[in-house]
Amino acid sequence: MATIGWIGLGNMGRPMTKNLVAAGHTVNGYDVVPEAVEAAKEGGVNAVGSIAEAVAGADIVFTMLPKGEHARAVHMDPGGVLEHADASTLLIDSSTIDFDSARALHKAAREAGFRFLDAPVSGGVTGAAAGTLTFMVGGSDEDFERAKPVIEPMAGNIFHAGGEAAGQAAKIVNNMQLAISLQGVVEGAVLAQRFGLEPKTFFDIAKVSSGDSWPLRTWYPVPGVVDTAASNNGFQPGFSTMLMHKDVGLAIEGAKTKGVDLPAASLVYEQLQKLIDEDLAGLDTTALIKNIDPEAEG
Ligand code: NAD
């Protein structure tokens, strides 16, 4: 069994570490928010008060942070992972971050003598809790094989997407597709109700018809239809609007560098920006339904 350092105990980090502990690993966890660390203790994480303590004696260090700037700071700043970890430690960043940050992390880790993988995930907080996340890993064959057994308790699928930053490439494209599907689901949910259909009746039809999709089945944005939906819980995340806005923005920025136009992604990006402008960035991304129906319950 491995000793694992874990930095970032938010909506995803907490359930992911719980599964590692259940599999018999020792997890030393740190977060800047003390309440997040306290909550992770319930899942069996050893709470520590600094990055240095989290990485001490670790075989593997995972980071699960909001954005590229956080992942860079946690690794590269004074007091960070590269300063305090032993160079034999395998570093795995599971945050969804921009390509420049992912490449910069690979480079800085390599130059400091570390092995590094980008390994973002898909499946949301329900997949994190169930240990069925899809991992998309970028880095060398050797490091991928070393990481795989430790990733397994958190994963339903583990893919070696390719070399450096390939995991981020797969994740960014995936989430762009998710955002576009979700926009269809929120528009459909409102329209179905306005046409007089019971939400659950329409959901049951669409789920086995060609309008089915992952956000429909997992995040249906009307309360009382799908247990795993944030609409049952006042749109508390789940997956925040701010993080979805980041991911769609990463796809649009990346697409520009390749000369690709993304009209549907650009539309959803504007819809997410609208929620942010209304101070709703902290709500679950399914609050997109509020742009279509401001009275939508959640
Ligand atoms: P979150 O905001 O709930 O958690 C991130 C945690 O990182 C927070 O607890 C925050 O306090 C902590 N943090 C920030 N800066 C830190 C620092 N310098 N040192 C230590 N801790 C720090 O976010 P989340 O929903 O857990 O998502 C994490 C990552 O996973 C994001 O990149 C997101 O895009 C991605 N992701 C999220 C989901 C989802 O459904 N929530 C699904 C797949 C991928």
Residues whose N, C-alpha, C, O or C-beta is under 5 A from the ligand:
A	BS01	NAD	I7 G8 L9 G10 N11 M12 G13 Y30 D31 V32 V33 A36 M64 L65 P66 K67 H70 V74 S94 S95 T96 V121 S122 G124 V125 G238 F239 L243
